[in-house]
Amino acid sequence: MGQGMGASAPFDEGRALEIIAGLAHLEGAMLPILHALQDAFGYLDQRIVPVVAQALNVSKAEVHGVVSFYHDFRDVPAGRHVLQICRAESCQAMGCEALVQRLRMAHRLESGQTSANGALTVKNVYCLGHCALSPTALLDGEPIGRLDEARLDALVLDMMGARA
């Protein structure tokens, strides 16, 4: 995926309705619609929940449940880069908690937050499916295995613009 994961545009209900109309015919259309909306706007504005619910003839609770269940969906714009740290059992056993602590202490980044300069959003995820390479992360959708503190520091500095 590379750069640009955090690109966002202002929410536009008309544009959202066009996206929904173009995909509503699909079997199991909710996920493709939500992904397309997030691609278009950079996040899923809360105002989209009733629009999707009405278009698909489902409850707002069902749409909200899908949005909140999948870790790829976000309800606020992300930074220009997104770092997802796996905190599932295998990664815990291999030291991911030290990485989370390193982000917190050395870089002042908490899960769910975006850096003050808008460069980096950090998220927790629970199992990326790369357990043999624990601890793992995704940076802008690209897997990173056997992540350690030194490599994490270098990645954060790169994403924050502190390195060339």
C-alpha positions as CSV (number, residue, x, y, z in Angstrom):
1,M,0.0,0.0,0.0
2,G,2.8,2.4,0.8
3,Q,2.3,6.0,1.6
4,G,-1.0,7.8,1.5
5,M,-2.9,5.5,3.9
6,G,-3.8,8.5,6.0
7,A,-5.0,10.7,3.1
8,S,-8.4,12.2,3.9
9,A,-11.0,14.3,2.2
10,P,-13.9,16.1,3.8
11,F,-17.0,14.0,4.3
12,D,-19.4,14.6,1.4
13,E,-22.8,12.8,1.7
14,G,-23.4,13.1,-2.1
15,R,-20.1,11.4,-2.9
16,A,-20.8,8.8,-0.3
17,L,-24.2,8.0,-1.8
18,E,-22.6,7.6,-5.3
19,I,-20.1,5.1,-3.8
20,I,-22.8,3.2,-2.1
21,A,-25.0,3.1,-5.2
22,G,-22.1,1.7,-7.2
23,L,-21.6,-1.2,-4.8
24,A,-25.0,-1.9,-3.3
25,H,-25.8,-4.5,-5.9
26,L,-23.0,-6.8,-4.6
27,E,-23.7,-9.9,-2.5
28,G,-22.5,-9.0,1.0
29,A,-22.0,-5.3,-0.1
30,M,-21.4,-3.8,3.4
31,L,-17.7,-4.5,3.6
32,P,-16.9,-3.4,0.1
33,I,-18.9,-0.2,0.6
34,L,-17.2,0.6,3.9
35,H,-13.8,0.0,2.4
36,A,-14.6,2.2,-0.5
37,L,-15.9,5.0,1.7
38,Q,-12.8,4.8,3.9
39,D,-10.6,4.9,0.7
40,A,-12.5,8.0,-0.5
41,F,-12.6,9.9,2.8
42,G,-9.6,8.5,4.7
43,Y,-11.9,7.4,7.6
44,L,-15.6,6.5,8.2
45,D,-17.3,9.6,9.5
46,Q,-20.1,8.7,12.0
47,R,-22.6,10.3,9.7
48,I,-22.1,7.5,7.2
49,V,-23.6,4.8,9.5
50,P,-27.3,5.7,9.0
51,V,-26.7,6.3,5.3
52,V,-25.2,2.8,4.8
53,A,-27.9,1.3,7.0
54,Q,-30.7,2.8,5.0
55,A,-29.1,1.9,1.6
56,L,-28.7,-1.7,2.6
57,N,-31.9,-2.0,4.6
58,V,-30.1,-3.0,7.8
59,S,-30.0,-1.5,11.3
60,K,-27.6,1.3,12.3
61,A,-26.4,-1.1,15.0
62,E,-25.4,-3.7,12.4
63,V,-23.4,-1.2,10.5
64,H,-21.8,0.2,13.7
65,G,-21.0,-3.4,14.7
66,V,-19.2,-4.1,11.5
67,V,-17.2,-0.8,11.6
68,S,-16.2,-1.4,15.3
69,F,-15.3,-5.1,14.8
70,Y,-12.8,-4.7,12.0
71,H,-9.5,-3.0,13.0
72,D,-8.9,-1.6,9.5
73,F,-11.8,0.8,9.9
74,R,-11.2,4.1,11.6
75,D,-13.6,6.8,12.7
76,V,-11.1,9.7,12.6
77,P,-8.5,10.6,9.9
78,A,-5.3,8.7,10.4
79,G,-1.8,10.1,10.1
80,R,0.1,10.0,6.8
81,H,1.5,6.6,8.0
82,V,-0.2,3.9,10.1
83,L,1.7,1.5,12.3
84,Q,-0.3,-1.4,13.6
85,I,1.4,-3.4,16.4
86,C,0.3,-6.9,16.9
87,R,-0.5,-7.6,20.6
88,A,-1.8,-11.2,20.3
89,E,-0.4,-14.1,22.3
90,S,2.6,-15.0,20.1
91,C,3.7,-11.4,19.8
92,Q,3.2,-10.9,23.5
93,A,5.4,-14.0,24.2
94,M,8.1,-12.5,21.9
95,G,8.2,-9.0,23.4
96,C,5.5,-6.8,21.8
97,E,4.7,-5.2,25.1
98,A,8.2,-3.8,25.3
99,L,7.6,-2.2,21.9
100,V,4.4,-0.7,23.0
101,Q,6.1,0.7,26.1
102,R,9.0,2.0,23.9
103,L,6.4,3.9,21.7
104,R,4.9,5.3,24.8
105,M,8.0,6.4,26.6
106,A,10.5,7.2,23.9
107,H,8.1,8.6,21.2
108,R,5.1,9.7,23.3
109,L,2.8,7.7,21.1
110,E,-0.2,5.7,22.4
111,S,-2.3,3.3,20.5
112,G,-5.2,5.0,18.8
113,Q,-3.3,8.3,18.7
114,T,-1.8,10.3,15.9
115,S,1.5,12.2,16.3
116,A,1.1,16.0,16.8
117,N,2.6,16.6,13.3
118,G,0.1,14.2,11.7
119,A,2.8,11.9,10.4
120,L,2.1,8.7,12.3
121,T,-0.9,6.9,13.7
122,V,-0.3,3.9,16.0
123,K,-2.9,1.2,16.4
124,N,-3.1,-2.1,18.3
125,V,-4.3,-5.2,16.4
126,Y,-4.8,-8.7,17.6
127,C,-3.1,-11.2,15.3
128,L,-1.8,-10.4,11.9
129,G,-1.2,-14.0,11.0
130,H,2.6,-13.7,11.0
131,C,3.2,-15.5,14.3
132,A,6.4,-17.2,13.2
133,L,7.9,-13.7,12.8
134,S,6.8,-12.4,16.2
135,P,6.7,-9.7,17.2
136,T,5.1,-8.3,14.1
137,A,3.6,-5.1,12.8
138,L,2.1,-3.5,9.7
139,L,3.4,-0.2,8.4
140,D,1.1,1.3,5.8
141,G,-0.2,-2.3,5.2
142,E,3.3,-3.8,4.7
143,P,4.2,-6.6,7.2
144,I,7.3,-6.2,9.4
145,G,8.5,-9.3,11.2
146,R,10.9,-9.8,14.2
147,L,10.5,-6.2,15.2
148,D,12.8,-5.0,17.9
149,E,13.2,-1.6,19.7
150,A,16.1,-0.4,17.5
151,R,14.2,-1.2,14.3
152,L,11.0,0.4,15.8
153,D,12.9,3.5,16.7
154,A,14.3,3.8,13.1
155,L,10.8,3.3,11.6
156,V,9.3,5.9,13.9
157,L,12.0,8.4,13.1
158,D,11.7,7.8,9.4
159,M,7.9,8.2,9.5
160,M,8.1,11.3,11.7
161,G,10.5,13.0,9.2
162,A,13.5,13.0,11.5
163,R,15.6,11.1,9.0
164,A,16.4,11.6,5.3
